[in-house]
Amino acid sequence: MSRRVVVVGAGVAGLAAAVEAQRRGARVALHEAAPHAGGRCRSFFDPKLGATLDNGNHLLLSGNLSTMAYLRAISATDTLIGPTQPDYPFFDVTTGDAWTIRMSSGRLPRWIFDAGARVPGTQPADYLPYLPLLWARPGRTIEESVRRKDRVWDLLVRPLLRGMLNADPSGASAALAAGLLRETVAQGGQACRPLIARSGLSHAFVEPALRLLQYGGAEIRLGSRVTGIGLSGTDSAERVSSLAFEGAEPLALAPGDGVVLAVPPDAARRLVPDLSAPDASRAIVTVHFAVDVPEGFQPMTWLVNGTSDWMFAADGRISVTLASADRWLATPHEALAQAAWREAAKALRMPAAPPPPWQVVVEEHATFAAVPAQEGLRAATRTRWRNFTLAGDWTATGLPATIEGAIRSGQKAADALLNPSMER
């Protein structure tokens, strides 16, 4: 009989763990406390706008190899869209200037020698001081590692890294930025093509995975909250032997069963004694507008020198993101919508008033805080219990809290349980 793997948490990390475990022949049971799967990577129908919205904008890159492998496994590679070339449109909401960074396809950064492909008003030599960031040391911020403030910083490096890390580079971890850049920018432009979910996050990452798991015989239980973990055995061979559930009978685990815990860090700390996990988070605010996108407008545009950080364009909708948004949590939603639309309207060349119908989505604990002090708190995949692993974008993936990091963590957690050469 095949081994059973119980995955606790049906966010994208848990789904990736379940898909990987099933792919490797395990019997999968998936438990999720919420009434829906997807966690912070999901879509929902909003009656106010009469449309399906994502709970937040997520940028993917063509070099996100774990994500691409996951999408292939669930037959969803066609759910992402983006430019065929590594192009990044920018708009300065203060000056009204617009430009596009056009990276070279290969590893050699030829684009910095092309005045029409780099930041306006910069020279090739202006980019050289940023190379050491690829080998940044742990414990330092991006600003400490670069120590440079110029047009490249203000109009390219800072806005890109702020969006990708959900943290301002003045305090963000240089090591996390380096991990991200080594896997994308250092691999050349074809690893940097920006991609977004064409018809929503659930359509791309959640629904195909659930269908695959169900077809493979997985047991999927939503609204099933784990409240405790039972242990048995000696100190040298201790294992997880049961899981307790809210309002349901405990689940006993056979000696060959394994458990992947793929829940947010605060929930993991409540369940696992003495677990090291990040204890500070950063918010993200997304403002969705029901408005027809002007013909020819790019699916994604980065915004600089304003309140907003980037915006996604889809059929009949514009979604504007405010990254590292803790300072906006007490702001009334109407004021957030008005501020976001003023900036979006400039980029769209549309009237600023009146704003179109809007909806504000706030993820107060969207990501762990990508700062050096929190990086050191991230837990490893393996635990001291031989049949128990951890997954989540907050675990030690070497990346910030991204879809790529979450999926990689789930795949690693399943592999650690099922790879015989890794067993203790």
N, C-alpha and C positions, 0 to 999 in steps of 0.2 A: 504494500500500500504506500502511496506517495506521502511525503511529509505534509503536515498542515502548517501554514503560516497565517497567523492572526495579525492583521494590520489594524492598528488603532489610530483613526484619523483619516478622513477621505479628502484632505486638501491635495494639492498637486503632488506633494512629496509622498503621501500615503498612496495615492493612485499609482504613482510611478513604482513604488515598492510592490504593490499588489500585482501590477502588470508584469513586472520582472519576475516575481515569484511564480506566477502562473506560467509564464513563458518557460521557466525552468522546471516545470512539472509538478509544482507544489499545489496542494489543495488550499484555496485562499478563503479566508473569512475576513470581511472588511466591516469595521464598526465605526460609525461617525455620530458624535453627540448632536450635531445640528440636524435639522430636517432636510438638509440638502448637502450634496457633495461640492467640492471645489474650494472650500475655505476662502482665502483672499484672492482667488483666481476663478471667478465665476461670473455669470450673467443672471439678470433677473428682469422680469417684465415690470415696467414702471407705468402705472395707469395715468399719471399726470401727463406724460409725453406720449403715451400710447405706443411705446417702443421698448424693445429689449435693450437694456444697458449693461455695460460691464461695471463691476463695483470699483474698478480703477483701471487706468491705462497701464499696460505692460508692454515695454519695448523688448523685442527679441532681436538677436543678431544671427546672421547666417553661420557664424562660427560657434554657436551654442550647440556643440556636438551631442551632448546628452539629451537636450530637448529634441533635436532632429531624430535621434534614435527612438525616443519615446513616441514621437508622432508617426514614425514609420511603423512601429509596433502596433499602434492603434488605428492604422490606416487613415491618418488625418494630415498628411503632409500638404494637401491642397487647401487647407484651411487658413494658411498664412499668405499675406500679400505684401508686396514692397517693391521698390525699384529694382531693376535688373542690374544696376550699377550701385556702388557704395556712395550714394549722394545724400547729403545732409543739408536741407534747406534751413536757413536761419532768418529771423526777423528781429530787428531792434525796435522795440515798442516806443523808445524815446525819440529816436531820430527818424524812424520810418524806413531805414535802409534795409534792404533784403539782399542776401547772397546765398550761394550754395557751395558747401565744401564737397569737392569731387575727388575722392580718394583714388589712388591707383589700384588696379586690380591685383598686381603682384605685391611681393613683400617690400620691394624697394619703394620708398615714399616719394615717387617722382612728382606727385601732386604739389608738394611744397615748392617746387621750382616753376610752377605754372601760376601766374598772377590771377588767372581766371578760375583757379581751383582752390586757392587758399583764402585765408581771411583777408579782406580788403585792407590795404595799407600796411601789410606786413612783408617781410623779406624772408628768404629761406633760412638765414642764420637765426632768425627769431625762434625757430622751432627746436634747435639743437639743445637748449638748456632743459628741455622736458624729457629727453631720453633717459636720464638717470631714474626717472620715476618708474621705469620698467623693473628696476632692481631695488626698489625702496625697502628699507629696513623696517622690521616690526617696531611698534611703539612710537612711530612718528606720524604726524599728520601730513597731508598732501602739501599744505602750505609750507611746512617746515622742510620738506624734501625738495621743493622746487625753489622757494625763496625768490619768486619773480612775479612781478605784476606789470603786464603789458597788454597789448591788444590780443595777442594769442591767448593769454590767460582769461581776459575779460570776455572775449567773444567766441571762444572755442573750448578751452580746457575746463574752465570753471563751470559753464552751463552744462556741458556734456556729463562731467563727473558728478555734478550735483544731482542731475536727473537719474543717472545710473546707480548711484549709491544711496539716494534719498537722504543726503546729508551735505551740508555746505563744506567744500574742500578746506575751509579754514580750520575745521576740527575733524575732518574725516580721516579714516585710516589710509595711510599711503600704501600699506601692504595689501589691503583689499583692492585698492585701485590698481596696483601692480598686477595682481592676479587676474583681474578683469582684462587689462590691457594686453597682457602677454598672450591671452587666448584669442584675442580679436585683432587689435591694431597691429601687434607684432607679427601676426600671421598674414597680413596683407589685406587689401581691400575686399577680396571675395569672402573673407571671414567677418566683414563688417557691414554687410548689407542690412539695413534696418527692416524689420518685419513686424507686422501687427496681425492680430486675428481678424480675418475678413468679416466674419459674421458673429463675432463675440467670443469671449474666452471659454464659455461653457461648450459652445459648438466645437471649438478646437481641442480643448484639453480634458474636458470632463465627460461629456456625453459619449464620445467614441470609446473612452476607457471603460465606462460603466457597461456599455453594450458588449465589449470584448470580454470583460470579466463575467458577466451574466452568461454569455454564450459558452464560456469555458467552465461553467458550473460553480462559480464563486458564490459564496453566501454574503449578501450585502444587506446590512442593517443600518438604516438611518435612524436618528433619534435614540441611539444606543450609547449612553455615556458610561465610560469606565470610571469607577470611583476608587478602585484599589487594586494592588498587585500582590498576589500571594507567592511566597518563596518556600522552597524546600531544599534539602540536601545539606551537605557540609560546606564549610567555608571554601574549600578548594574545588568543590563541584556543585556549588549552589546554582539553582536555576529558578526561573519563574514557573510556577506550577498551577496558577489559577489567576483569573481576572474577575473582579467584582464589578457588577453593573448596577446602575441606578434603576430600581424598580423591576429587577429581573434576577433570575437565578445566576449564581456564579458559573463561570466557564472553567472546567478543569482541563488542564493541558497534559497531554501524554508526553512521555519522555522524549519523543522525537519532534515534538511541536516547537515552533519558534514564534516570537512576537516581535513586531516592528512597532515602536511607539513613534507616531508621526503627528504630534500635536504641538501647539504653540509652546514657547518656553515657559510661560507662567503655569500652564497646565502640566507640563512635564515635571516642573519642580514640585508640584503638589503630589504627584504620583510616585516620584523616585527619590528616595532618601539621599540627601547630600549631593544632589546633582548640581554640577556647575553649568549655568546657562545664562545668557544675557538677561539683564534685568532692567534695561532701559530701551525705550522704543522711540520711533519717529512716526509722525502722522503723514498721511497723504490726503489731499482734498481734490476731488474731481468734479468739475462742473460740466454737465451735459446740456447742450442747446439743440432744440429742434429747429434746424434751419437747412435750407438747401445749400450745398457747397458750390461755390463758383466753379465753372468749368476750368479744368487745368490746374486746380489747386492741389498741392501735394498731399498724400495721405498723412504725412507727419511733418511738422515744422517745429523747430526749437525757437523759443522766445527768450530774448535777453533784455536786461535792463528794465525789468518790470516785475509785477507780482507773480505772473504765471511763468511756468518753466517750459512746457511744450503743449502742443495740441494735435489731436488725431482728427482726421476728417473721414467720414463715412457717408453713405447714402442718407441724406436727410438729417445728418447730425454732425455736430462739432463737439469734441470732448476736450476740455482744457484741464491740465494738471498743475496743481500747486504742490511742489515737492517739499520735503522737510517742513511740514505745515503746522507744527505745534503752535506757533504764534497766532494762527488764524482760527484755532478751535473755538474761541469765545466770540468770534465775529458772526453776526447774524447772516444766515444763508443768502438773504436777498442782497446784502452788501457784497458778499463774495461773488455772487452771480453778476452783479453790475460791474465790479472791478474786472472780473475775468472777461466779460463781454467787451468792455472798452478796449482791451488789448487785442482780443481776437478779431474784433471788427476792423482794427487798423490793419492787421495782417491780411484780412480777407477783402479789404477795400470796400467795406460795407458800412452803412450808417450805425453810429454808436447808440442811437436811441430811436425807438424803444428797443430794449433787448428782446430777443425771441423767447418763447417758452423754455424754461430751464429746470434742471433738477441738480441739487448738490448731494454728492455722496462723500461721506467722511469715514475714513478708516483711521481711527485714533491710534491704533497699534499696528500700523501697516507693516513695518519692518523693525528688526532690532537696530539699535543705534550703531551705525557703521563708524565707530570711533575706536581709537586704540585700546582704551580700557575695556570695552565690551568684546573686542576681538579675542582677548585672552580668556574670556569666560565660555567660549563656545565648546560644546562637548564633542568628543569623538563618536564615531559610529558605534563602535563596540563598547560594551559595558562590562562590569565584572561578572555579570550573569551570562553564561555561555549560550543561552538560547534567546537573548534579548538584545535588540539593537535599536538605535535611535535614528530618526530621519527628520528633516525639516531644514528650511533655508537658514536657520539659526545655528545649526551644527557646523562642525569644522570642515567646511567645503573649500576654504581658501578664496571664496567669492563673497561678494555682498549678498543681501537678501534679494535674490532674483529668481525667476522661474527656472533658469538654468541650474542655479544652486539647489533649489528645492528638488528638482527632478533627479539631479545627480545624487543627492543625499538618499533618496528613496531607492535608487538602483543599487547604491553601495550597501544600504542596509539589508536589502534582500540577498545580495550576493554574499555578504558576510555570514548570513544564516545558512545558505544553501551550497556554498562552495566547499566541498569536502576538504580541500587542501588548507582551508582557513580555519577549520574546526579545532577547538582546543582538546 
